[in-house]
Amino acid sequence: MTDAKNELIIAKTILSAQAEVIISREKRIRNIREKALRAYVERRKPKPQRKPMTAEERRAVWNTLKYVNK
């Protein structure tokens, strides 16, 4: 009687451990899918267009670059 009871306890422990592994794997896969979906949605958004620089801004950048490269 005790042997059968012990075997049942061992089997139950093994099954619960296997269930935890499967649940963990499914949770990880779900996380990966959700991240991929969020990244896809983010990539689908149109990129904001930069407004062109004015001539003064271009000149200031050019002068700064010349100064840095000396």
Beta strands, then each sheet from edge to edge (+ up, - down):
end
